[in-house]
Amino acid sequence: MKFRTIALILFLAGLLAFAFYNTDWFKPKVMKISYRQMRDQGTVFLLDQSYRLNDIKVMKTAEVDKAKPELLWHMIGTTNTPSVTDFAYGSPIPGMQYFADNRKVPVLEPNEKYRVIVRSGKLTGWKDFRLEAKTNAPARPTP
């Protein structure tokens, strides 16, 4: 082989190695979910970016390993679901409907472990969470 051909092959191999190790082109996409306990809205789930959701499930962590876990809240997307970056537990989401006819969403108990599972296209993300018990103590001590 000529020197020029070998140099071109080495350059392309180096470029490919650089792209593999220094970019996220070849890394699997991950959906990151966080949550906040709000006074007015209850539990709000925050997504790392805007997603068109297909499915949302909330269950107790103890139910995860069962073949048919008892879902506390299950929403499924219909056609033309708009992209969202956050949603509140138990609240209706535009473009999504309750999976079952029963629209009563149970209240989440404090100090119980739960898991939320969110699906958007081929991506699936989940987050385990626990609600803190509410206290009626004042935020600051009074003088």
TIPABA-689472 format. One line per field, with one value per residue: residue number from 1; residue in three letters; chain; x, y, z of N, C-alpha, C in turn. Coordinates in steps of 0.02 Angstrom, whole numbers, plus 50000, padded with zeros to 5 digits. Example, Ala and Ser with C-alpha at 12.3 -4.5 7.8 and 13.67 -1.06 7.14 Angstrom:
resi: [1; 2] $
resn: [ala; ser] $
chain: [A; A] $
nu: [50660; 50642] $
nv: [49716; 49888] $
nw: [50390; 50354] $
cau: [50615; 50684] $
cav: [49775; 49947] $
caw: [50390; 50357] $
cu: [50660; 50645] $
cv: [49835; 50002] $
cw: [50390; 50394] $
# end
This chain:
resi: [1; 2; 3; 4; 5; 6; 7; 8; 9; 10; 11; 12; 13; 14; 15; 16; 17; 18; 19; 20; 21; 22; 23; 24; 25; 26; 27; 28; 29; 30; 31; 32; 33; 34; 35; 36; 37; 38; 39; 40; 41; 42; 43; 44; 45; 46; 47; 48; 49; 50; 51; 52; 53; 54; 55; 56; 57; 58; 59; 60; 61; 62; 63; 64; 65; 66; 67; 68; 69; 70; 71; 72; 73; 74; 75; 76; 77; 78; 79; 80; 81; 82; 83; 84; 85; 86; 87; 88; 89; 90; 91; 92; 93; 94; 95; 96; 97; 98; 99; 100; 101; 102; 103; 104; 105; 106; 107; 108; 109; 110; 111; 112; 113; 114; 115; 116; 117; 118; 119; 120; 121; 122; 123; 124; 125; 126; 127; 128; 129; 130; 131; 132; 133; 134; 135; 136; 137; 138; 139; 140; 141; 142; 143] $
resn: [met; lys; phe; arg; thr; ile; ala; leu; ile; leu; phe; leu; ala; gly; leu; leu; ala; phe; ala; phe; tyr; asn; thr; asp; trp; phe; lys; pro; lys; val; met; lys; ile; ser; tyr; arg; gln; met; arg; asp; gln; gly; thr; val; phe; leu; leu; asp; gln; ser; tyr; arg; leu; asn; asp; ile; lys; val; met; lys; thr; ala; glu; val; asp; lys; ala; lys; pro; glu; leu; leu; trp; his; met; ile; gly; thr; thr; asn; thr; pro; ser; val; thr; asp; phe; ala; tyr; gly; ser; pro; ile; pro; gly; met; gln; tyr; phe; ala; asp; asn; arg; lys; val; pro; val; leu; glu; pro; asn; glu; lys; tyr; arg; val; ile; val; arg; ser; gly; lys; leu; thr; gly; trp; lys; asp; phe; arg; leu; glu; ala; lys; thr; asn; ala; pro; ala; arg; pro; thr; pro] $
chain: [A; A; A; A; A; A; A; A; A; A; A; A; A; A; A; A; A; A; A; A; A; A; A; A; A; A; A; A; A; A; A; A; A; A; A; A; A; A; A; A; A; A; A; A; A; A; A; A; A; A; A; A; A; A; A; A; A; A; A; A; A; A; A; A; A; A; A; A; A; A; A; A; A; A; A; A; A; A; A; A; A; A; A; A; A; A; A; A; A; A; A; A; A; A; A; A; A; A; A; A; A; A; A; A; A; A; A; A; A; A; A; A; A; A; A; A; A; A; A; A; A; A; A; A; A; A; A; A; A; A; A; A; A; A; A; A; A; A; A; A; A; A; A] $
nu: [50042; 50015; 50092; 50006; 49877; 49881; 49901; 49780; 49687; 49728; 49703; 49562; 49524; 49570; 49488; 49362; 49379; 49395; 49267; 49190; 49232; 49224; 49103; 48923; 48861; 48858; 48812; 48684; 48522; 48454; 48320; 48296; 48223; 48155; 48085; 47970; 47898; 47761; 47668; 47543; 47513; 47538; 47633; 47755; 47825; 47976; 48051; 48203; 48208; 48098; 47967; 47864; 47744; 47705; 47660; 47624; 47657; 47622; 47670; 47680; 47841; 47860; 47778; 47838; 47911; 47815; 47709; 47590; 47580; 47498; 47434; 47439; 47415; 47386; 47419; 47388; 47450; 47365; 47335; 47432; 47493; 47548; 47714; 47791; 47869; 47853; 47742; 47601; 47562; 47418; 47348; 47259; 47332; 47365; 47315; 47326; 47251; 47158; 47200; 47112; 46934; 46907; 46933; 46977; 47110; 47221; 47277; 47446; 47542; 47636; 47810; 47811; 47875; 47881; 47867; 47889; 47858; 47900; 47864; 47919; 47909; 48043; 48113; 48127; 48103; 48130; 48094; 48124; 48038; 48000; 47883; 47892; 47836; 47710; 47727; 47655; 47724; 47788; 47880; 47983; 48049; 47949; 47977] $
nv: [49941; 50113; 50254; 50361; 50303; 50223; 50323; 50391; 50293; 50275; 50405; 50413; 50309; 50361; 50475; 50415; 50347; 50458; 50518; 50417; 50408; 50540; 50601; 50596; 50519; 50380; 50332; 50262; 50336; 50415; 50439; 50559; 50579; 50681; 50733; 50837; 50889; 50979; 51109; 51155; 51080; 50947; 50804; 50834; 50787; 50803; 50813; 50785; 50843; 50896; 50785; 50678; 50593; 50421; 50334; 50326; 50267; 50237; 50158; 50058; 50024; 49896; 49822; 49810; 49696; 49601; 49499; 49557; 49708; 49815; 49959; 50126; 50243; 50266; 50320; 50335; 50379; 50464; 50490; 50622; 50678; 50812; 50879; 50870; 50937; 50922; 50851; 50830; 50720; 50622; 50722; 50774; 50755; 50843; 50766; 50638; 50494; 50414; 50248; 50151; 50149; 50197; 50344; 50387; 50434; 50368; 50439; 50476; 50399; 50464; 50429; 50306; 50199; 50231; 50205; 50286; 50262; 50309; 50317; 50355; 50344; 50248; 50263; 50235; 50284; 50283; 50318; 50302; 50355; 50442; 50513; 50651; 50670; 50787; 50934; 51043; 51144; 51310; 51399; 51485; 51523; 51613; 51775] $
nw: [50000; 49974; 50053; 50069; 50070; 50185; 50282; 50268; 50309; 50444; 50492; 50476; 50563; 50684; 50691; 50702; 50824; 50909; 50894; 50951; 51087; 51135; 51107; 51117; 51023; 51006; 51124; 51227; 51236; 51378; 51485; 51604; 51762; 51886; 52044; 52136; 52287; 52302; 52382; 52335; 52217; 52243; 52207; 52088; 51936; 51850; 51692; 51599; 51475; 51341; 51305; 51204; 51274; 51294; 51391; 51564; 51724; 51894; 52040; 52191; 52259; 52306; 52226; 52103; 52058; 52037; 51930; 51882; 51926; 52047; 51989; 52036; 51969; 51801; 51644; 51470; 51310; 51179; 51004; 50934; 51051; 51147; 51176; 51336; 51483; 51616; 51740; 51848; 51982; 51966; 51899; 51752; 51590; 51443; 51292; 51339; 51414; 51548; 51588; 51641; 51673; 51797; 51872; 51993; 52085; 52198; 52353; 52385; 52509; 52647; 52676; 52611; 52485; 52311; 52133; 51980; 51810; 51651; 51480; 51319; 51156; 51103; 51218; 51392; 51557; 51734; 51906; 52076; 52220; 52374; 52479; 52588; 52756; 52793; 52887; 53007; 53062; 53087; 52961; 53002; 53162; 53277; 53348] $
cau: [50000; 50051; 50093; 49946; 49820; 49890; 49890; 49708; 49654; 49744; 49667; 49491; 49518; 49577; 49428; 49308; 49392; 49380; 49195; 49161; 49247; 49214; 49037; 48870; 48828; 48853; 48787; 48611; 48485; 48427; 48271; 48307; 48163; 48161; 48019; 47965; 47836; 47736; 47611; 47480; 47501; 47556; 47698; 47767; 47881; 48012; 48090; 48264; 48193; 48029; 47953; 47796; 47736; 47660; 47636; 47647; 47633; 47647; 47655; 47723; 47903; 47852; 47739; 47875; 47933; 47758; 47691; 47539; 47581; 47440; 47452; 47401; 47397; 47410; 47395; 47415; 47446; 47325; 47370; 47448; 47508; 47598; 47774; 47787; 47931; 47835; 47672; 47585; 47531; 47346; 47317; 47254; 47385; 47337; 47332; 47330; 47189; 47165; 47197; 47050; 46878; 46908; 46977; 46996; 47181; 47232; 47325; 47509; 47554; 47704; 47860; 47802; 47916; 47843; 47906; 47856; 47887; 47878; 47885; 47911; 47939; 48086; 48144; 48090; 48138; 48095; 48122; 48096; 48031; 47966; 47857; 47905; 47776; 47698; 47724; 47620; 47766; 47802; 47943; 48032; 48024; 47925; 48017] $
cav: [50000; 50175; 50292; 50404; 50261; 50204; 50383; 50406; 50243; 50293; 50467; 50397; 50269; 50408; 50516; 50373; 50337; 50522; 50526; 50366; 50421; 50609; 50626; 50551; 50491; 50308; 50315; 50255; 50393; 50402; 50488; 50574; 50602; 50702; 50749; 50887; 50887; 51048; 51118; 51165; 51032; 50879; 50782; 50854; 50752; 50845; 50775; 50822; 50880; 50890; 50720; 50659; 50534; 50366; 50295; 50344; 50221; 50247; 50099; 50050; 49990; 49826; 49790; 49811; 49629; 49557; 49491; 49608; 49754; 49858; 50026; 50178; 50293; 50243; 50362; 50316; 50433; 50456; 50520; 50693; 50699; 50865; 50869; 50899; 50934; 50904; 50833; 50819; 50655; 50622; 50774; 50757; 50779; 50850; 50714; 50573; 50474; 50364; 50181; 50119; 50196; 50225; 50403; 50404; 50422; 50366; 50486; 50443; 50401; 50484; 50378; 50245; 50202; 50225; 50209; 50312; 50237; 50352; 50292; 50401; 50311; 50192; 50279; 50222; 50307; 50271; 50351; 50284; 50415; 50436; 50578; 50671; 50686; 50859; 50960; 51108; 51190; 51370; 51398; 51519; 51532; 51680; 51805] $
caw: [50000; 49972; 50115; 50071; 50087; 50255; 50321; 50266; 50352; 50513; 50508; 50484; 50624; 50740; 50692; 50728; 50896; 50941; 50897; 50995; 51157; 51156; 51091; 51140; 50964; 51012; 51190; 51228; 51263; 51444; 51509; 51675; 51795; 51956; 52071; 52189; 52326; 52304; 52427; 52299; 52164; 52263; 52181; 52018; 51905; 51802; 51643; 51581; 51413; 51320; 51276; 51188; 51317; 51273; 51447; 51631; 51775; 51962; 52080; 52250; 52241; 52323; 52172; 52040; 52037; 52026; 51860; 51868; 51983; 52055; 51969; 52070; 51918; 51735; 51588; 51405; 51261; 51119; 50948; 50940; 51119; 51145; 51216; 51403; 51522; 51684; 51751; 51919; 51997; 51970; 51858; 51681; 51546; 51376; 51244; 51371; 51447; 51599; 51560; 51664; 51679; 51864; 51872; 52061; 52095; 52270; 52382; 52402; 52581; 52664; 52696; 52572; 52424; 52249; 52071; 51920; 51748; 51596; 51415; 51262; 51098; 51123; 51282; 51454; 51616; 51796; 51965; 52141; 52261; 52438; 52500; 52657; 52794; 52799; 52955; 53011; 53099; 53048; 52925; 53043; 53230; 53291; 53402] $
cu: [50044; 50045; 50030; 49885; 49823; 49876; 49816; 49669; 49667; 49708; 49593; 49479; 49524; 49517; 49369; 49317; 49377; 49304; 49163; 49172; 49230; 49147; 48985; 48832; 48814; 48827; 48711; 48579; 48454; 48379; 48282; 48244; 48180; 48091; 48025; 47898; 47815; 47676; 47545; 47463; 47517; 47626; 47703; 47830; 47911; 48054; 48149; 48256; 48121; 48019; 47879; 47783; 47687; 47626; 47665; 47616; 47663; 47623; 47699; 47784; 47898; 47816; 47779; 47892; 47876; 47741; 47639; 47538; 47517; 47462; 47408; 47376; 47427; 47377; 47427; 47403; 47400; 47365; 47380; 47457; 47561; 47658; 47766; 47856; 47917; 47761; 47662; 47549; 47455; 47311; 47311; 47310; 47356; 47361; 47339; 47264; 47204; 47159; 47133; 46995; 46877; 46958; 46995; 47069; 47193; 47285; 47389; 47523; 47626; 47746; 47849; 47843; 47872; 47892; 47862; 47894; 47857; 47907; 47870; 47947; 47979; 48119; 48098; 48133; 48097; 48132; 48086; 48092; 47993; 47945; 47874; 47839; 47770; 47696; 47689; 47661; 47780; 47872; 47999; 48005; 48002; 47962; 47977] $
cv: [50062; 50210; 50333; 50364; 50242; 50264; 50400; 50357; 50259; 50356; 50453; 50355; 50314; 50453; 50478; 50361; 50401; 50531; 50477; 50385; 50492; 50639; 50577; 50521; 50416; 50285; 50308; 50316; 50372; 50458; 50497; 50605; 50624; 50720; 50802; 50879; 50960; 51052; 51119; 51108; 50960; 50862; 50799; 50818; 50796; 50801; 50818; 50861; 50868; 50823; 50715; 50592; 50484; 50335; 50321; 50295; 50240; 50187; 50100; 50009; 49915; 49787; 49781; 49741; 49581; 49554; 49544; 49656; 49796; 49930; 50076; 50230; 50269; 50285; 50336; 50372; 50415; 50485; 50595; 50717; 50754; 50849; 50903; 50892; 50918; 50886; 50820; 50753; 50664; 50674; 50751; 50790; 50786; 50795; 50645; 50558; 50420; 50295; 50145; 50172; 50229; 50283; 50426; 50385; 50422; 50416; 50447; 50453; 50423; 50425; 50310; 50253; 50189; 50227; 50238; 50287; 50278; 50324; 50343; 50371; 50251; 50203; 50263; 50245; 50292; 50304; 50325; 50347; 50399; 50506; 50590; 50686; 50761; 50878; 51028; 51158; 51251; 51365; 51430; 51525; 51604; 51709; 51813] $
cw: [50000; 50040; 50123; 50093; 50161; 50300; 50324; 50311; 50425; 50535; 50520; 50547; 50686; 50747; 50721; 50803; 50935; 50948; 50946; 51068; 51180; 51137; 51118; 51081; 50972; 51080; 51188; 51261; 51329; 51462; 51584; 51704; 51866; 51980; 52125; 52223; 52336; 52351; 52390; 52252; 52183; 52237; 52107; 51994; 51851; 51757; 51620; 51516; 51395; 51283; 51257; 51221; 51287; 51332; 51512; 51680; 51842; 52003; 52142; 52229; 52256; 52268; 52108; 52014; 52023; 51952; 51840; 51928; 51986; 52041; 52005; 52021; 51852; 51681; 51524; 51356; 51203; 51061; 50961; 51012; 51116; 51189; 51284; 51436; 51595; 51686; 51825; 51927; 52002; 51927; 51786; 51641; 51476; 51329; 51274; 51406; 51499; 51567; 51579; 51668; 51747; 51866; 51942; 52071; 52171; 52292; 52400; 52476; 52595; 52688; 52664; 52508; 52363; 52191; 52016; 51860; 51691; 51531; 51361; 51203; 51121; 51191; 51340; 51512; 51677; 51853; 52027; 52183; 52325; 52458; 52573; 52692; 52802; 52872; 52954; 53051; 53056; 53016; 52965; 53114; 53240; 53349; 53466] $
# end
